[in-house]
Amino acid sequence: DPFNVSSWTFSSSDNAYVASFNDPDVTASVAAHGVVELFLLYSDGTWRNLPDIIGGTEFYSKFSTGGFDIYFTNVDGTAPAFPTGTWTFRSVVIAPAQKQAHPNTNWKNYNEAMVAVNATSSVSNSQQ
């Protein structure tokens, strides 16, 4: 399901604003051998995979056991202005078993990733 982000915390070590999320689906197995793809909703209704550059700024993400972070920074490494407004994202947690069952899937394409994840949801739940 989509989720909205409008609250950010500045990270001086990353020179970026960060929004952090807990997600129990990001298990140790996923963190070690799977992937978490994040997608940003554009005004035309399309979902763009992170990292994504918008006019000199960039959204990117990192994940680890128990959750993920979304970052907003300037592409030149300088500190950005606060990301105003509300941004809508989706996350797709891809377990190692799902990656193995669908080796030719383009996980950076939201629609393709969801087809593969939904096709193997029973597999991923039992083998994470």
Secondary structure, 3 states (H helix, E strand, C coil): CCEEECCCEEECCCCEEEEEEECCCCCHHHHHHCEEEEEEECCCCCEEECCEEECCEEEEEEEECCEEEEEEEECCCCCCCCCCCCEEEEEEEECHHHHHHCCCCCCCCHHHHHHHHHHCHHHHHHCC
